[in-house]
Amino acid sequence: MSVKKANSLGFSKNPKDTKIVVAMSGGVDSSTVAGLMKKEGYNVIGITLKLYDDAKSPKKSRQCCAGQDILDAKRVSQKLDIDHKILYYQKNFRKEVIDSFIDSYVRGETPIPCVQCNQTVKFRDLYDYAKELKADALVTGHYVNRIQKNGQADMYRAADLKRDQSYFLFATTQKQLNFLRFPLGNLQKNQTRKIASELSLNVADKPDSQDICFVPNGDYASVINKYRPTSFKKGAILNTKNETIGTHEGIINYTIGQRKGIRIARQQPFYVVNIDALKNTITVGNMDDLFVKKIFVKNLNLLSSFGENKNNCYVKVRSTGKLIKADIKLNQNSAEIKLEENEKGVSPGQACVFYSKNNHGDKVLGGGWIVKADNKYLST
């Protein structure tokens, strides 16, 4: 008996017999994925999530998942003649993402809500819904590579490193990764737009979203003030000698490495080098005080064994950062990371993602949440 050749998503059956759910945000990437899957003959269902009340969002705000995006996703679905559903996840999103975002800032951290959104409402709740529909796969427009071998998938950085989103997807579980597909992983962004244009999609020239979806124009302080106004408490600004040199209007206005907005006259600029939520203080110092050599991480999610990769480990501590060679010591659900080169401005609340290099590219081993970063100031 001959075995059918696998289709483009890796299933040994005809595309028309393969039911897939495409997560459609209304942007060019997810719309192009839906178009490609339809063109290849798959049984496509488009799903758009409504995550927050966007009634007062600025018209020119470049956010994702806003009201206009839902309309765009519906129009693309009509153009492609595919089924389209809207799931109303505002309550889940408020609890899992917005409240968590605010809690993190109140603790003096710098959160990454996009990771938590992927970890919860997108890859957990939408995954469950796709399973309920008896779909074969959940397909997204993320720029990340997925390579499957012997029934298990590995995650790699995308071909377009400027668009790579593996940092934001480190918390994806192995079960989810086996079910997910990322057709744009080997494409450059300009290729995606070209395909969208060839498919005559109205979003082909739509600007990329840049803001956090529930934070219009990047003004996160206004969001915290809206939901938790009592978070703004004045406190002391300290120098590295623990001397009071000024007053701040609330620690939520500051992140590690911040230079602007400190408002203390000085010939050389000050940078925030520490935030102490319990004492309600921020400490400022020189740029050199920001350099970090050791990072402590908790709540690990591991996608690959460290055995064969122990001497080939790299980390990334911010979405736009570079891969840094590192020594990673695992301890149950936490890790201690020693960097082999200096990095600065590393903040609790951010993610530390682990990679290794092989002939397929930069493989995601997993990652966790930074709880402490020993910069030069803290380690002296």
C-alpha positions as CSV (number, residue, x, y, z in Angstrom):
1,M,0.0,0.0,0.0
2,S,1.5,3.3,-1.1
3,V,1.8,6.2,1.4
4,K,0.4,9.5,0.3
5,K,2.9,12.3,0.0
6,A,2.6,14.8,2.8
7,N,0.9,18.1,2.0
8,S,2.5,21.5,2.7
9,L,1.5,21.3,6.4
10,G,2.9,17.8,6.8
11,F,-0.4,15.8,6.7
12,S,-0.6,12.7,4.5
13,K,-3.9,13.6,2.9
14,N,-5.3,16.0,0.4
15,P,-5.5,19.7,1.4
16,K,-9.2,19.7,0.9
17,D,-9.5,17.0,3.5
18,T,-7.4,18.9,5.9
19,K,-9.3,21.3,8.2
20,I,-7.3,24.2,9.6
21,V,-8.0,27.1,11.8
22,V,-6.2,30.3,10.8
23,A,-5.8,32.9,13.5
24,M,-6.7,36.2,11.7
25,S,-5.8,39.4,13.4
26,G,-6.7,41.6,10.5
27,G,-3.1,42.3,9.6
28,V,-1.2,41.5,6.4
29,D,0.6,38.5,7.8
30,S,-2.3,36.4,9.1
31,S,-4.4,37.5,6.1
32,T,-1.7,36.3,3.7
33,V,-1.5,33.0,5.5
34,A,-5.3,32.5,5.1
35,G,-5.0,33.4,1.4
36,L,-2.1,30.9,0.9
37,M,-4.0,28.1,2.6
38,K,-7.1,28.8,0.6
39,K,-5.2,28.9,-2.6
40,E,-3.6,25.5,-1.8
41,G,-7.0,24.0,-1.3
42,Y,-7.2,23.6,2.5
43,N,-10.5,23.6,4.4
44,V,-10.0,27.0,6.1
45,I,-11.8,28.5,9.0
46,G,-10.7,32.0,10.0
47,I,-10.9,33.0,13.7
48,T,-10.5,36.5,15.0
49,L,-10.3,37.3,18.7
50,K,-11.9,40.4,20.2
51,L,-9.8,41.0,23.3
52,Y,-10.6,44.4,24.6
53,D,-12.9,47.4,24.4
54,D,-11.4,49.5,21.7
55,A,-14.2,52.1,21.4
56,K,-12.0,55.0,22.5
57,S,-8.8,53.9,20.7
58,P,-7.3,56.7,18.6
59,K,-8.2,56.3,14.9
60,K,-4.5,56.4,13.8
61,S,-3.3,54.1,16.5
62,R,-1.2,51.2,15.0
63,Q,-2.4,48.5,17.4
64,C,-3.3,44.9,16.7
65,C,-6.7,43.3,17.3
66,A,-8.5,46.7,17.3
67,G,-12.0,47.3,15.9
68,Q,-10.7,48.1,12.4
69,D,-8.7,44.9,12.4
70,I,-11.7,42.8,13.0
71,L,-13.5,44.4,10.1
72,D,-10.4,43.9,7.9
73,A,-10.2,40.2,8.9
74,K,-13.9,39.8,8.0
75,R,-13.4,41.5,4.6
76,V,-10.4,39.3,3.8
77,S,-12.5,36.2,4.7
78,Q,-15.3,37.3,2.4
79,K,-12.8,37.9,-0.4
80,L,-11.3,34.5,0.1
81,D,-14.7,32.9,0.6
82,I,-13.8,31.1,3.8
83,D,-15.8,30.7,7.0
84,H,-15.0,33.4,9.6
85,K,-15.8,33.5,13.3
86,I,-15.2,36.1,16.0
87,L,-14.5,34.9,19.6
88,Y,-15.2,37.3,22.4
89,Y,-12.4,36.8,24.9
90,Q,-12.4,40.2,26.7
91,K,-12.9,38.7,30.2
92,N,-10.1,36.2,29.7
93,F,-7.8,38.9,28.2
94,R,-8.5,41.3,31.1
95,K,-7.7,38.7,33.7
96,E,-4.7,36.9,32.0
97,V,-3.0,39.9,30.2
98,I,-4.1,43.3,31.4
99,D,-4.3,42.6,35.1
100,S,-1.0,40.7,34.9
101,F,0.6,43.6,33.0
102,I,-0.5,46.1,35.7
103,D,0.6,43.7,38.6
104,S,4.0,43.4,37.0
105,Y,4.6,47.2,36.8
106,V,3.4,47.6,40.4
107,R,6.1,45.1,41.4
108,G,8.7,47.3,39.7
109,E,9.0,44.9,36.7
110,T,8.8,45.5,33.0
111,P,6.2,43.1,31.6
112,I,5.8,41.6,28.1
113,P,2.1,41.3,27.6
114,C,2.5,39.8,24.0
115,V,4.1,36.7,25.5
116,Q,1.3,36.3,28.0
117,C,-1.3,36.8,25.3
118,N,0.3,34.0,23.2
119,Q,0.6,31.9,26.3
120,T,-3.0,32.2,27.3
121,V,-5.9,33.4,25.1
122,K,-4.1,32.7,21.8
123,F,-2.3,29.4,22.1
124,R,-4.2,28.0,25.0
125,D,-7.9,29.1,24.5
126,L,-7.8,29.3,20.7
127,Y,-5.9,26.0,20.7
128,D,-8.8,24.4,22.7
129,Y,-11.4,25.9,20.4
130,A,-9.6,24.6,17.3
131,K,-9.6,21.2,18.8
132,E,-13.3,21.5,19.5
133,L,-13.7,22.1,15.8
134,K,-11.8,18.9,15.1
135,A,-9.2,20.9,13.1
136,D,-6.0,19.3,12.0
137,A,-3.9,22.4,12.8
138,L,-3.9,25.9,14.1
139,V,-2.1,28.1,11.6
140,T,-0.8,31.6,12.4
141,G,1.1,34.5,10.7
142,H,4.0,34.5,13.1
143,Y,7.5,34.7,11.7
144,V,9.1,31.6,13.2
145,N,10.3,28.3,11.8
146,R,8.9,24.9,12.8
147,I,10.7,21.7,11.8
148,Q,9.1,18.4,12.6
149,K,10.9,15.1,12.9
150,N,9.5,11.8,14.1
151,G,6.2,13.4,15.1
152,Q,7.7,16.1,17.3
153,A,8.2,19.7,16.3
154,D,11.1,22.0,17.1
155,M,11.0,25.8,16.9
156,Y,13.7,27.9,15.1
157,R,14.2,31.6,14.5
158,A,12.6,32.8,11.2
159,A,14.5,33.4,8.0
160,D,13.7,37.2,8.3
161,L,15.6,37.9,11.6
162,K,14.2,41.4,11.7
163,R,10.7,39.9,11.9
164,D,11.5,36.8,14.0
165,Q,9.0,36.3,16.8
166,S,10.4,33.2,18.5
167,Y,11.2,35.4,21.6
168,F,7.5,36.0,22.0
169,L,6.6,32.3,21.6
170,F,9.1,30.7,24.0
171,A,6.2,29.7,26.4
172,T,4.5,27.6,23.7
173,T,4.2,24.0,25.0
174,Q,5.3,21.0,23.1
175,K,1.7,19.9,22.7
176,Q,0.8,23.2,21.2
177,L,3.8,23.4,18.9
178,N,3.0,19.9,17.5
179,F,-0.4,21.3,16.5
180,L,0.7,24.7,15.2
181,R,1.9,25.7,11.8
182,F,3.8,28.8,10.7
183,P,3.8,29.2,6.9
184,L,5.7,32.5,6.9
185,G,8.8,31.2,8.7
186,N,10.9,31.1,5.5
187,L,9.7,34.3,4.0
188,Q,10.9,37.9,4.1
189,K,8.3,40.5,5.0
190,N,8.4,42.1,1.5
191,Q,7.6,38.6,0.1
192,T,4.6,38.4,2.3
193,R,3.3,41.8,1.1
194,K,3.9,40.7,-2.5
195,I,1.8,37.6,-2.0
196,A,-0.9,39.6,-0.4
197,S,-0.9,42.0,-3.4
198,E,-1.0,39.1,-5.8
199,L,-4.0,37.7,-3.9
200,S,-5.7,41.1,-4.2
201,L,-6.1,41.4,-0.4
202,N,-7.1,44.9,0.8
203,V,-4.5,44.7,3.6
204,A,-1.5,44.3,1.4
205,D,-0.2,47.7,2.2
206,K,-1.5,48.0,5.7
207,P,1.1,49.3,8.2
208,D,2.4,46.8,10.8
209,S,1.0,47.1,14.3
210,Q,3.5,48.6,16.7
211,D,1.7,49.4,19.9
212,I,0.6,46.9,22.6
213,C,-3.0,46.4,21.6
214,F,-4.6,47.8,24.8
215,V,-1.9,50.5,25.2
216,P,-2.8,53.2,22.6
217,N,0.3,55.2,21.4
218,G,2.5,53.5,23.9
219,D,1.1,55.4,26.9
220,Y,1.1,52.4,29.4
221,A,0.9,54.8,32.4
222,S,-2.5,56.0,31.3
223,V,-3.7,52.3,31.2
224,I,-2.5,51.7,34.7
225,N,-4.1,55.0,35.9
226,K,-7.4,53.9,34.4
227,Y,-7.5,50.5,36.0
228,R,-5.5,51.1,39.2
229,P,-5.0,54.8,39.9
230,T,-3.8,54.1,43.5
231,S,-0.5,52.7,42.0
232,F,0.9,56.2,41.6
233,K,2.7,56.9,44.9
234,K,5.5,59.4,45.2
235,G,8.8,58.1,46.5
236,A,12.5,58.8,46.7
237,I,15.0,58.8,43.8
238,L,18.4,57.5,45.2
239,N,21.9,57.6,43.8
240,T,24.2,54.6,43.9
241,K,25.4,55.8,47.4
242,N,21.8,55.4,48.7
243,E,21.4,59.2,49.0
244,T,18.1,60.8,48.2
245,I,18.5,63.2,45.3
246,G,14.9,63.7,44.1
247,T,11.3,62.5,44.1
248,H,9.5,60.3,41.7
249,E,5.7,60.2,40.9
250,G,5.3,56.5,41.0
251,I,7.6,53.5,40.2
252,I,5.3,52.4,37.4
253,N,6.7,55.4,35.4
254,Y,10.1,53.8,35.2
255,T,11.9,50.8,33.8
256,I,15.5,49.5,34.2
257,G,17.8,51.3,31.8
258,Q,15.4,54.3,31.4
259,R,17.2,57.7,30.8
260,K,14.4,60.1,29.9
261,G,11.9,61.4,32.4
262,I,14.1,61.3,35.5
263,R,14.2,65.1,35.7
264,I,17.4,65.5,37.8
265,A,19.9,68.1,36.5
266,R,23.3,66.7,35.8
267,Q,26.0,67.1,33.2
268,Q,26.1,63.3,32.4
269,P,22.7,61.5,32.0
270,F,21.3,59.3,34.8
271,Y,19.9,55.8,34.1
272,V,17.5,53.8,36.2
273,V,19.6,51.0,37.6
274,N,17.2,49.5,40.3
275,I,13.5,49.7,41.3
276,D,12.6,48.7,44.8
277,A,8.8,48.2,45.0
278,L,8.8,47.5,48.7
279,K,10.6,50.7,49.6
280,N,8.9,52.6,46.7
281,T,12.3,53.9,45.5
282,I,14.2,54.0,42.3
283,T,18.0,54.2,42.1
284,V,19.8,56.0,39.3
285,G,23.4,55.7,38.2
286,N,25.8,55.8,35.2
287,M,25.4,53.6,32.1
288,D,28.2,51.4,33.4
289,D,26.1,50.5,36.4
290,L,23.6,48.8,34.0
291,F,26.0,46.1,32.7
292,V,24.8,42.6,33.6
293,K,26.7,39.3,33.9
294,K,24.3,37.1,35.8
295,I,20.5,36.6,35.4
296,F,18.1,34.5,37.5
297,V,15.0,33.1,35.8
298,K,11.9,31.3,37.0
299,N,8.8,29.5,35.6
300,L,10.8,27.7,32.8
301,N,9.2,26.3,29.7
302,L,11.6,23.8,28.0
303,L,11.1,22.6,24.5
304,S,14.3,20.7,24.0
305,S,16.8,18.7,26.1
306,F,19.9,20.6,27.2
307,G,22.1,17.5,27.3
308,E,23.5,17.8,23.7
309,N,23.3,21.6,23.8
310,K,25.0,22.3,27.1
311,N,28.1,23.9,25.5
312,N,26.2,25.5,22.7
313,C,23.8,27.8,24.5
314,Y,22.8,31.4,23.8
315,V,20.2,33.7,25.3
316,K,18.1,36.6,24.3
317,V,16.9,39.0,27.0
318,R,14.8,41.4,24.9
319,S,12.8,41.0,21.7
320,T,15.1,43.3,19.7
321,G,18.3,42.0,21.3
322,K,21.1,39.8,20.0
323,L,21.9,36.2,20.9
324,I,24.5,36.2,23.7
325,K,26.7,33.1,24.5
326,A,25.8,32.0,28.0
327,D,26.3,29.3,30.6
328,I,22.8,28.1,31.7
329,K,22.4,26.1,35.0
330,L,19.0,24.5,35.3
331,N,17.5,23.9,38.8
332,Q,14.0,22.3,38.5
333,N,11.8,25.2,37.4
334,S,14.5,27.9,37.6
335,A,17.8,28.8,36.1
336,E,21.0,30.8,36.7
337,I,22.5,32.3,33.6
338,K,26.1,33.6,33.3
339,L,26.5,35.8,30.2
340,E,29.8,35.6,28.4
341,E,29.6,39.2,27.2
342,N,28.1,42.3,28.7
343,E,24.5,43.2,28.3
344,K,22.8,46.2,29.8
345,G,19.3,47.3,30.9
346,V,18.0,43.8,31.7
347,S,14.8,44.0,33.8
348,P,12.8,41.6,35.9
349,G,9.5,40.8,34.2
350,Q,11.2,40.4,30.8
351,A,11.8,37.0,29.2
352,C,15.1,35.2,28.9
353,V,14.9,32.8,25.9
354,F,17.4,30.0,25.4
355,Y,18.8,29.0,21.9
356,S,21.3,26.7,20.4
357,K,22.8,26.7,16.9
358,N,22.8,23.8,14.4
359,N,22.7,23.3,10.7
360,H,18.9,24.2,10.6
361,G,19.5,27.6,12.3
362,D,18.9,29.0,15.8
363,K,16.8,26.5,17.7
364,V,14.6,27.6,20.6
365,L,15.4,25.4,23.7
366,G,12.9,27.2,25.9
367,G,13.1,30.1,28.3
368,G,11.7,31.7,31.5
369,W,10.9,34.9,33.2
370,I,13.6,37.1,34.6
371,V,13.3,37.6,38.4
372,K,16.7,39.2,39.0
373,A,19.5,40.6,36.9
374,D,22.7,41.3,38.8
375,N,23.9,44.5,37.1
376,K,27.1,46.3,38.2
377,Y,25.3,48.4,40.8
378,L,23.5,45.4,42.4
379,S,26.5,43.2,42.5
380,T,28.8,45.7,44.3
